[in-house]
Amino acid sequence: MKTDFSEEQKYIRAKKKVEEIKGFYWNLLSYCLVIPFLIFINLKTSPGYHWFWFPMLGWGIGIIIHGFNTFGVNIILGRAWEERKIKELMDKEKFK
């Protein structure tokens, strides 16, 4: 399915993609700043129990999924699904 986009539509799609990429990098930066701080707090307050692994692994998995979604490797709802859903919704709108 080939779609011709106007310049305005291309700009809007590109701007949305830039916002997604920016959001990913802010998430990654936050992770890189917060996790070492949590490790420091954990090792200073209770060195016998390493609870920092839980937020580090949970947030890390979230960042990996965010990266896949942002850079085009959407495991759950890929580009093909997105295009099918758009077409389905457009077809439903025609018959209303």
Accessible surface in RSA format (square Angstrom, percent):
REM  Atomic radii and reference values for relative SASA: ProtOr
REM  Chains: A
REM  Algorithm: Lee & Richards
REM  Probe-radius: 1.40
REM  Slices: 20
REM RES _ NUM      All-atoms   Total-Side   Main-Chain    Non-polar    All polar
REM                ABS   REL    ABS   REL    ABS   REL    ABS   REL    ABS   REL
RES MET A   1   177.69  92.0  89.82  59.4  87.87 209.2  86.34  73.4  91.35 121.0
RES LYS A   2   189.31  92.4 151.04  92.7  38.27  91.1 109.54  98.6  79.77  85.0
RES THR A   3    65.89  46.9  45.74  46.4  20.15  48.0  40.87  54.9  25.01  37.8
RES ASP A   4   124.19  87.0  96.60  96.2  27.58  65.2  38.65  91.0  85.53  85.3
RES PHE A   5    73.91  37.0  58.86  36.5  15.05  39.2  59.97  36.4  13.94  39.9
RES SER A   6    61.22  51.7  47.65  63.6  13.57  31.3  52.44 111.7   8.78  12.3
RES GLU A   7   132.92  76.3 126.15  95.4   6.77  16.1  68.18 131.9  64.74  52.9
RES GLU A   8   123.25  70.8 114.86  86.9   8.38  20.0  42.52  82.3  80.72  65.9
RES GLN A   9    87.83  49.1  86.62  63.3   1.21   2.9  24.48  52.1  63.35  48.1
RES LYS A  10   104.23  50.8  98.75  60.6   5.48  13.0  56.91  51.2  47.32  50.4
RES TYR A  11   142.49  66.5 136.86  77.9   5.63  14.6 107.63  80.9  34.86  43.0
RES ILE A  12    99.27  56.5  97.44  72.6   1.82   4.4  98.19  70.7   1.08   2.9
RES ARG A  13   109.53  46.0 102.73  52.4   6.81  16.2  36.77  50.2  72.77  44.1
RES ALA A  14    55.77  51.3  47.33  73.0   8.44  19.2  54.82  77.2   0.95   2.5
RES LYS A  15   112.43  54.8 107.05  65.7   5.38  12.8  60.22  54.2  52.21  55.6
RES LYS A  16   128.76  62.8 123.02  75.5   5.74  13.7  79.28  71.4  49.48  52.7
RES LYS A  17    74.62  36.4  73.57  45.1   1.06   2.5  62.46  56.2  12.16  13.0
RES VAL A  18    87.19  57.4  86.39  78.2   0.80   1.9  86.73  75.4   0.46   1.2
RES GLU A  19    86.34  49.6  78.80  59.6   7.54  18.0  36.21  70.0  50.13  40.9
RES GLU A  20    64.00  36.7  55.44  41.9   8.56  20.4  36.72  71.0  27.28  22.3
RES ILE A  21    50.37  28.7  50.37  37.5   0.00   0.0  50.37  36.3   0.00   0.0
RES LYS A  22   103.57  50.5 100.08  61.4   3.49   8.3  58.64  52.8  44.93  47.9
RES GLY A  23    31.76  39.2   0.00   N/A  31.76  39.2  27.56  75.6   4.21   9.4
RES PHE A  24    20.85  10.4  20.85  12.9   0.00   0.0  20.85  12.6   0.00   0.0
RES TYR A  25   116.37  54.3 112.72  64.1   3.64   9.5  77.90  58.5  38.47  47.4
RES TRP A  26   156.75  62.9 155.17  75.1   1.57   3.7 141.35  75.4  15.40  25.0
RES ASN A  27    38.91  26.8  32.17  31.1   6.73  16.2  14.45  34.8  24.46  23.6
RES LEU A  28    62.92  35.0  62.92  45.0   0.00   0.0  62.92  44.2   0.00   0.0
RES LEU A  29    83.37  46.4  79.77  57.1   3.60   9.1  82.95  58.3   0.42   1.1
RES SER A  30    43.78  37.0  40.10  53.5   3.67   8.5  16.89  36.0  26.89  37.7
RES TYR A  31    43.48  20.3  43.48  24.7   0.00   0.0  29.14  21.9  14.34  17.7
RES CYS A  32    70.89  53.6  56.94  63.5  13.95  32.8  23.78  60.3  47.11  50.8
RES LEU A  33   117.80  65.6 106.02  75.8  11.78  29.6 107.62  75.6  10.18  27.4
RES VAL A  34    58.37  38.4  56.91  51.5   1.46   3.5  58.37  50.7   0.00   0.0
RES ILE A  35     8.40   4.8   8.40   6.3   0.00   0.0   8.40   6.0   0.00   0.0
RES PRO A  36    72.70  53.0  65.71  59.9   6.99  25.4  67.92  56.1   4.78  29.7
RES PHE A  37   118.53  59.3 113.28  70.2   5.26  13.7 117.70  71.4   0.84   2.4
RES LEU A  38    39.19  21.8  39.19  28.0   0.00   0.0  39.19  27.5   0.00   0.0
RES ILE A  39    47.43  27.0  47.43  35.3   0.00   0.0  47.43  34.2   0.00   0.0
RES PHE A  40   115.88  58.0 111.46  69.0   4.42  11.5 115.70  70.1   0.19   0.5
RES ILE A  41    57.94  33.0  56.38  42.0   1.56   3.7  57.94  41.7   0.00   0.0
RES ASN A  42     0.00   0.0   0.00   0.0   0.00   0.0   0.00   0.0   0.00   0.0
RES LEU A  43    80.83  45.0  70.44  50.4  10.39  26.1  70.55  49.5  10.29  27.7
RES LYS A  44   146.62  71.5 118.42  72.7  28.20  67.1  62.38  56.1  84.24  89.7
RES THR A  45    99.28  70.6  65.40  66.3  33.87  80.7  65.46  87.9  33.82  51.1
RES SER A  46    41.31  34.9  36.45  48.6   4.87  11.2  37.67  80.2   3.64   5.1
RES PRO A  47    83.93  61.2  74.48  67.9   9.44  34.3  74.75  61.7   9.17  57.0
RES GLY A  48    81.96 101.1   0.00   N/A  81.96 101.1  44.14 121.1  37.81  84.7
RES TYR A  49   132.95  62.1 130.76  74.4   2.18   5.7 106.63  80.1  26.32  32.4
RES HIS A  50    84.06  45.9  72.90  50.7  11.15  28.5  50.04  51.6  34.02  39.6
RES TRP A  51    71.69  28.8  71.25  34.5   0.44   1.0  62.58  33.4   9.11  14.8
RES PHE A  52    16.59   8.3  16.40  10.2   0.19   0.5  16.40   9.9   0.19   0.5
RES TRP A  53   117.39  47.1 117.39  56.8   0.00   0.0 107.79  57.5   9.60  15.6
RES PHE A  54   133.16  66.6 122.43  75.8  10.73  27.9 125.32  76.0   7.84  22.4
RES PRO A  55    44.70  32.6  33.57  30.6  11.13  40.5  44.39  36.6   0.31   1.9
RES MET A  56    36.33  18.8  35.42  23.4   0.92   2.2  21.43  18.2  14.90  19.7
RES LEU A  57   104.25  58.1 102.18  73.1   2.06   5.2 104.02  73.1   0.23   0.6
RES GLY A  58    44.53  54.9   0.00   N/A  44.53  54.9  33.79  92.7  10.73  24.0
RES TRP A  59    75.02  30.1  64.83  31.4  10.18  23.9  65.72  35.0   9.29  15.1
RES GLY A  60    14.75  18.2   0.00   N/A  14.75  18.2  14.16  38.9   0.58   1.3
RES ILE A  61   104.07  59.2 103.30  77.0   0.77   1.9 103.43  74.5   0.65   1.8
RES GLY A  62    33.45  41.3   0.00   N/A  33.45  41.3  28.96  79.5   4.49  10.1
RES ILE A  63    13.93   7.9  13.69  10.2   0.24   0.6  13.69   9.9   0.24   0.7
RES ILE A  64   100.57  57.2  93.96  70.0   6.61  15.9  99.63  71.7   0.94   2.5
RES ILE A  65    80.91  46.0  80.79  60.2   0.12   0.3  80.91  58.3   0.00   0.0
RES HIS A  66    54.15  29.6  50.95  35.4   3.19   8.2  36.96  38.1  17.18  20.0
RES GLY A  67    10.46  12.9   0.00   N/A  10.46  12.9   9.61  26.4   0.86   1.9
RES PHE A  68    77.07  38.6  76.28  47.2   0.79   2.1  76.92  46.6   0.15   0.4
RES ASN A  69    69.73  48.1  53.71  51.9  16.02  38.6  16.92  40.7  52.80  51.0
RES THR A  70     4.03   2.9   2.22   2.3   1.80   4.3   1.80   2.4   2.22   3.4
RES PHE A  71    99.84  49.9  73.23  45.4  26.61  69.2  76.01  46.1  23.83  68.2
RES GLY A  72    59.57  73.5   0.00   N/A  59.57  73.5  29.97  82.3  29.59  66.3
RES VAL A  73    87.95  57.9  83.99  76.0   3.96   9.5  87.95  76.4   0.00   0.0
RES ASN A  74    51.44  35.5  36.61  35.4  14.83  35.7   7.86  18.9  43.58  42.1
RES ILE A  75   126.04  71.7  94.18  70.2  31.86  76.8 100.87  72.6  25.17  68.3
RES ILE A  76   140.38  79.9 113.52  84.6  26.86  64.7 118.40  85.3  21.98  59.6
RES LEU A  77    82.87  46.2  80.16  57.3   2.71   6.8  80.16  56.3   2.71   7.3
RES GLY A  78    21.12  26.0   0.00   N/A  21.12  26.0  16.43  45.1   4.69  10.5
RES ARG A  79   139.89  58.7 129.38  66.0  10.51  25.0  60.20  82.3  79.69  48.3
RES ALA A  80    65.83  60.5  54.87  84.7  10.96  24.9  62.29  87.7   3.54   9.4
RES TRP A  81    96.84  38.9  95.62  46.3   1.22   2.9  74.66  39.8  22.18  36.0
RES GLU A  82    63.92  36.7  63.57  48.1   0.35   0.8  16.68  32.3  47.24  38.6
RES GLU A  83    63.79  36.6  61.57  46.6   2.22   5.3  35.14  68.0  28.66  23.4
RES ARG A  84   149.04  62.6 142.30  72.5   6.74  16.1  76.27 104.2  72.78  44.1
RES LYS A  85    73.42  35.8  72.13  44.3   1.29   3.1  37.13  33.4  36.30  38.7
RES ILE A  86    74.31  42.3  72.77  54.2   1.54   3.7  74.14  53.4   0.17   0.5
RES LYS A  87   104.66  51.1 103.63  63.6   1.03   2.5  72.84  65.6  31.82  33.9
RES GLU A  88    70.94  40.7  64.65  48.9   6.29  15.0  31.30  60.5  39.64  32.4
RES LEU A  89    95.01  52.9  90.03  64.4   4.98  12.5  90.28  63.4   4.73  12.7
RES MET A  90   116.24  60.2 110.92  73.4   5.32  12.7 100.00  85.0  16.24  21.5
RES ASP A  91    45.55  31.9  45.50  45.3   0.05   0.1  17.87  42.0  27.68  27.6
RES LYS A  92   116.04  56.6 108.54  66.6   7.49  17.8  73.06  65.8  42.97  45.8
RES GLU A  93   115.77  66.5 105.73  80.0  10.04  23.9  45.47  88.0  70.30  57.4
RES LYS A  94   151.94  74.1 116.90  71.7  35.03  83.4  78.45  70.6  73.49  78.3
RES PHE A  95   176.23  88.2 142.71  88.4  33.52  87.2 148.06  89.8  28.17  80.6
RES LYS A  96   192.03  93.7 124.96  76.7  67.07 159.7 105.79  95.2  86.24  91.9
END  Absolute sums over single chains surface
CHAIN  1 A     8098.4       6978.8       1119.7       5759.3       2339.1
END  Absolute sums over all chains
TOTAL          8098.4       6978.8       1119.7       5759.3       2339.1
